[in-house]
Amino acid sequence: MLLKLIFWSALLLVFYTFIGYGLLIWLLNRFRGYEKKEQVKDFEPPVTFVIPAYNEERWIIDKVQNSVQLDYPSDKINFLVVSDGSNDRTKELVDHFEAPAGIQLRHFHESARRGKITAVERIMPFIDTPIAIFTDANTMLNKSAVKNMVQHFADPKIGVVAGEKRISSEESGAAAEVGEGFYWKYESFLKNMDYQFYSVIGAAGELFAIRTELFEPIPKDSIIEDFYMTMNIASKGYRIAYAPDAYAMEGGSASVKEELKRKIRIAAGGFQSVYRLARLMNPFKYGRLAFQFLSRRVFRWVLVPILLPIILLTNAILAWKGIQFYQLLLALQVLFYFFAGIGYLFEKRKLRFKILFIPYYFCVMHYAVYKGFARFLKGNQSVLWERAKRA
């Protein structure tokens, strides 16, 4: 009975984390009768558009051109490029870029590389607009992204607006592209449900905006600084809005090896962030935010990686005892991991079979979590990192 209790408790928690929470919050939103607020079309406050860059010569000109062509009044938007530590042609390319008439573009460069959050803190005193928008240098935005984001700030309770991350991939894309694309599509659905319920749980660095006055310096060793910064604002009583009609498009990782670089770093940062934001798990102080933080981040980043081997082990013991139902469940588990193994072999041989890339990507993600946890414990995950190569 104890083995069965452990097995079913672990299985239900994993199911809840990946599927049950999405179903629950969708039902809660339907039950509460959520109505989408009308957007304030004429709300166009002054904004500063920030592009942190490190060795981005491949993307930087396309990025700056994409940025200055965004649909927003030119007298209400300033552009800042921060290229700390770049030792390629990033500085030269930005310095020689000819901005269209009426566009204010400034470039801040330092030869020392001290991490993204240090670079951002260095230029914050130069931002005198009520809204600051941050975006990665290797992403392209839709033309109305800025307009669609700032409209949410008409609500004084909104402190952060998260844009949507989209992955562009070929029909015959590699496992990393397919898995990452599937993951972010599901994440987008959950973020939409989160915002309808109360608040998005953190923003990704590809595209987000904050009220400038709410910015606070954060620990310099923060690994996923965007998540920590935005959740710190949420802890002050502000909500994080979601703007799926403001999206950042980027290619998927060039390979699973490249994707692992990113996932391991994020996993280490996830454990660090959960530890430092543990106060958000207090439901008596944070209410709905605590429920969402536990369900969306603590369970997924901390609990599930522990439960997966427990499920497999207890299932194997119950099956060994001759219980046919558990033998069937074990067979299904083994089949899932077998398909993940086939996906790995297909990826190595550059064969494209998308349905197998999903279990493979799932296993890769959780392998990265174990590696990331080890780095977190050792404290050897640097805030300086090499960006994963994109397809």
C-alpha positions in Angstrom: 0.0 0.0 0.0 2.9 2.4 0.8 4.4 1.7 -2.6 1.1 2.3 -4.3 0.6 5.5 -2.4 4.1 6.8 -3.4 3.6 5.8 -7.0 0.1 7.4 -7.4 1.0 10.6 -5.5 4.1 11.1 -7.6 2.3 10.3 -10.9 -0.6 12.7 -10.1 1.8 15.5 -9.2 3.7 15.1 -12.4 0.4 14.9 -14.4 -0.8 18.1 -12.5 2.4 19.9 -13.3 2.3 19.3 -17.0 -1.4 18.9 -17.9 -3.6 19.2 -14.8 -2.6 22.8 -13.9 -3.5 24.0 -17.4 -6.9 22.2 -17.3 -7.6 23.5 -13.8 -6.7 27.1 -14.5 -8.7 27.0 -17.8 -11.7 25.8 -15.8 -11.2 28.4 -13.1 -11.1 31.2 -15.7 -14.3 29.9 -17.3 -16.0 29.6 -13.9 -15.0 33.1 -12.9 -16.3 34.5 -16.2 -13.1 36.2 -17.2 -13.6 38.9 -19.8 -10.7 40.3 -21.8 -10.2 44.0 -21.1 -10.6 46.4 -24.0 -7.2 47.7 -25.2 -6.6 51.4 -24.8 -5.7 52.2 -28.4 -4.6 55.8 -27.8 -2.3 55.0 -24.8 1.2 55.8 -26.1 3.5 56.8 -23.3 7.2 57.5 -23.9 9.3 54.3 -23.9 12.9 53.3 -24.1 13.8 50.3 -26.1 16.9 48.5 -24.8 18.9 45.9 -26.8 21.7 44.2 -24.7 24.2 42.6 -27.0 27.3 40.4 -26.7 29.1 39.3 -29.9 26.0 39.7 -32.0 27.6 40.7 -35.3 25.5 38.0 -37.1 22.2 39.6 -36.0 22.7 43.1 -34.8 22.1 45.1 -38.0 18.9 43.2 -38.7 17.9 43.7 -35.1 18.4 47.4 -35.1 16.7 47.8 -38.5 13.8 45.7 -37.2 13.6 47.9 -34.1 13.7 51.3 -35.7 10.9 50.3 -38.1 8.5 49.4 -35.2 5.1 51.1 -35.4 5.3 53.7 -32.6 5.6 57.5 -32.7 9.3 58.3 -33.3 9.1 61.2 -30.8 8.0 58.8 -28.0 10.6 56.1 -28.4 14.3 56.0 -27.6 16.7 53.2 -28.6 19.6 52.0 -26.6 22.1 49.3 -27.6 24.4 48.0 -24.8 27.3 45.9 -26.0 29.4 45.2 -23.0 32.4 42.9 -23.7 31.8 42.3 -27.4 35.1 41.5 -29.1 33.7 40.9 -32.6 32.3 43.6 -35.0 29.1 44.4 -32.9 30.4 47.8 -31.7 31.6 48.8 -35.2 28.4 47.8 -36.9 26.2 49.7 -34.4 28.4 52.8 -34.4 28.2 53.0 -38.2 24.5 52.3 -38.4 22.6 55.3 -39.9 19.3 55.7 -38.1 16.4 57.1 -40.1 15.6 60.8 -39.5 13.9 61.5 -36.2 15.1 58.3 -34.6 17.1 58.5 -31.4 19.6 55.7 -31.2 22.4 55.6 -28.6 25.1 53.0 -28.2 26.7 52.2 -24.8 29.8 50.0 -25.0 32.4 48.8 -22.5 35.2 46.5 -23.2 34.8 44.6 -19.9 32.2 41.8 -19.8 30.5 41.6 -16.5 27.1 40.1 -17.3 23.8 41.2 -18.7 22.3 42.5 -15.4 25.4 44.6 -14.8 25.1 46.1 -18.3 21.4 46.8 -17.7 22.0 48.5 -14.3 24.7 50.7 -15.9 22.3 52.2 -18.5 19.2 52.4 -16.3 20.1 56.0 -15.1 19.9 57.1 -18.8 16.3 55.9 -19.1 14.0 58.8 -18.3 10.8 57.3 -19.8 8.1 55.7 -17.7 8.3 52.4 -19.6 11.5 50.4 -20.5 11.3 47.6 -23.0 14.0 44.9 -23.1 14.6 42.5 -26.0 17.4 40.0 -27.1 19.6 40.9 -30.0 18.9 37.8 -32.0 15.1 38.1 -32.1 12.9 39.9 -34.6 9.7 41.6 -33.4 6.3 42.1 -35.1 5.7 45.6 -36.2 3.1 46.5 -33.6 4.9 44.8 -30.7 5.5 48.0 -28.7 2.0 49.4 -29.1 0.5 46.1 -28.1 2.7 45.9 -25.0 2.3 49.4 -23.6 -1.5 49.3 -23.8 -1.5 47.0 -20.8 0.2 49.7 -18.7 -2.9 51.8 -18.8 -3.9 49.6 -15.9 -1.9 50.9 -12.9 -1.8 47.4 -11.3 0.4 46.1 -14.2 4.1 46.4 -13.4 5.5 44.1 -16.2 4.3 43.0 -19.6 5.7 39.8 -21.1 5.8 39.4 -24.8 5.4 36.0 -26.6 8.4 34.0 -27.6 8.0 32.1 -30.9 10.3 29.6 -32.5 10.7 29.5 -36.3 11.6 26.1 -37.7 11.6 24.3 -41.0 9.0 21.6 -41.6 11.8 19.1 -41.4 13.4 20.8 -38.4 15.8 19.1 -36.0 14.8 17.7 -32.6 15.9 20.8 -30.8 13.8 23.1 -33.0 10.7 20.8 -32.9 10.9 20.2 -29.2 11.5 23.9 -28.4 8.8 25.0 -30.7 6.2 22.6 -29.1 7.3 23.7 -25.6 6.9 27.4 -26.3 3.5 26.9 -27.9 2.2 25.2 -24.8 3.9 27.8 -22.6 2.1 30.5 -24.5 -1.2 28.9 -23.8 -0.4 28.6 -20.0 0.8 32.2 -19.9 -2.4 33.3 -21.4 -4.4 31.3 -18.8 -2.1 32.6 -16.0 -2.7 36.3 -16.9 -6.5 35.7 -17.1 -6.3 34.1 -13.6 -4.0 36.7 -12.1 -0.4 37.1 -13.3 2.1 35.6 -15.6 4.9 33.9 -13.6 8.0 35.7 -14.8 9.0 37.1 -18.2 11.5 35.7 -20.7 14.4 38.0 -21.8 13.4 37.8 -25.5 10.8 40.5 -25.0 9.4 42.2 -21.9 8.6 45.7 -20.5 8.6 47.2 -17.0 7.6 50.4 -15.3 11.0 52.1 -15.1 10.3 53.3 -11.5 9.9 49.7 -10.3 13.4 48.6 -11.4 15.6 47.6 -8.5 19.2 46.3 -8.5 19.3 42.5 -8.2 22.1 40.3 -7.1 24.9 40.4 -9.6 25.2 36.6 -9.7 21.6 36.1 -10.8 21.7 33.5 -13.6 18.2 34.1 -15.1 18.1 37.8 -14.3 15.0 38.5 -16.3 12.8 36.1 -14.4 14.2 37.2 -11.0 13.8 40.9 -11.9 10.2 40.6 -13.1 9.1 38.3 -10.2 10.6 40.7 -7.7 8.3 43.4 -9.2 5.4 41.0 -8.9 6.2 40.4 -5.2 5.6 44.1 -4.6 1.9 43.6 -5.5 2.0 44.3 -9.2 0.8 41.9 -11.9 2.7 40.6 -15.0 0.5 40.9 -18.1 0.8 38.8 -21.2 0.8 40.2 -24.7 0.8 37.4 -27.2 0.2 40.0 -30.0 3.7 41.3 -29.2 6.1 38.5 -30.1 9.8 37.9 -30.6 10.7 35.4 -33.3 14.0 33.4 -33.2 15.3 30.3 -34.7 15.4 27.1 -32.7 18.7 25.8 -31.3 21.0 24.5 -34.0 21.3 21.1 -32.2 20.4 19.4 -29.0 24.0 20.0 -27.8 23.5 23.7 -28.3 20.1 23.5 -26.6 21.6 21.8 -23.6 23.9 24.8 -23.0 20.8 26.9 -22.6 18.7 24.4 -20.6 21.4 23.6 -18.1 22.0 27.3 -17.4 18.2 27.9 -17.1 17.9 24.9 -14.7 20.7 26.2 -12.5 19.1 29.6 -12.5 15.7 28.1 -11.8 16.9 26.5 -8.6 18.7 29.7 -7.6 15.5 31.8 -8.3 13.2 29.4 -6.4 15.6 29.6 -3.4 15.8 33.4 -3.5 12.1 33.9 -4.1 10.9 31.3 -1.6 8.9 34.0 0.1 6.4 33.8 -2.8 5.3 30.4 -1.7 3.4 31.9 1.3 -0.3 31.8 0.3 -1.3 33.9 3.3 0.7 36.9 1.9 0.7 36.3 -1.8 -2.6 34.4 -2.4 -3.1 33.6 -6.1 0.5 34.5 -6.9 1.8 31.8 -4.5 -0.5 29.2 -6.0 0.8 30.0 -9.5 4.4 30.2 -8.4 4.2 26.8 -6.8 2.4 25.2 -9.7 4.3 26.7 -12.6 7.8 27.0 -11.3 8.5 25.1 -8.0 6.8 21.9 -9.1 8.2 22.0 -12.6 11.8 23.0 -11.7 12.2 21.2 -8.4 9.6 18.6 -7.8 9.1 16.8 -11.1 12.8 15.9 -11.7 12.7 14.2 -8.3 9.5 12.4 -8.9 10.2 10.9 -12.4 12.8 8.3 -11.2 10.6 7.6 -8.2 7.6 6.8 -10.5 9.8 4.5 -12.6 11.3 2.7 -9.6 8.0 2.1 -7.7 6.3 1.1 -10.9 9.0 -1.5 -11.5 8.7 -2.9 -8.0 4.9 -3.2 -8.3 5.2 -4.8 -11.7 7.8 -7.2 -10.4 5.2 -8.3 -7.7 3.1 -9.6 -10.6 0.3 -7.0 -10.6 -0.8 -6.9 -14.3 -2.1 -3.3 -14.2 1.3 -2.0 -13.0 3.0 -4.2 -15.6 1.0 -2.4 -18.3 1.9 1.0 -16.8 5.6 0.0 -16.7 5.4 -1.1 -20.3 4.0 2.3 -21.3 6.8 4.1 -19.4 9.5 2.0 -21.0 7.9 2.6 -24.4 8.0 6.4 -23.8 11.7 6.2 -23.0 12.3 3.9 -25.9 10.8 6.4 -28.2 13.0 9.0 -26.7 16.0 6.8 -27.4 14.8 6.4 -31.0 14.5 10.1 -31.3 18.1 10.5 -30.1 19.3 8.0 -32.8 17.2 9.8 -35.5 18.7 13.1 -34.4 22.2 11.7 -34.6 21.5 10.4 -38.1 19.7 13.6 -39.1 16.5 11.8 -39.8 13.3 13.8 -39.2 10.4 12.3 -37.4 8.7 14.9 -35.3 6.5 12.7 -33.1 9.6 11.1 -31.6 11.4 14.4 -31.0 8.8 15.3 -28.2 9.7 12.4 -25.8 13.4 12.9 -26.7 13.2 16.7 -25.9 11.3 15.9 -22.7 14.2 13.7 -21.5 16.8 16.2 -22.6 15.1 18.9 -20.6 15.1 16.8 -17.4 18.7 15.7 -18.0 19.5 19.4 -18.1 17.7 19.9 -14.8 19.9 17.3 -13.1 23.0 18.9 -14.5 21.7 22.4 -13.6 21.0 21.3 -10.0 24.6 20.0 -9.7 25.9 23.4 -11.0 23.6 25.2 -8.5 24.9 23.2 -5.6 28.5 23.7 -6.6 27.9 27.4 -7.4 29.9 27.1 -10.7 27.3 28.4 -13.1 28.7 31.8 -14.3 26.4 34.7 -15.2 28.7 35.0 -18.2 27.7 32.4 -20.8 28.0 31.5 -24.4 24.8 31.9 -26.3 23.5 28.7 -27.8 23.9 28.7 -31.6 20.6 29.1 -33.5 19.4 27.3 -36.6 
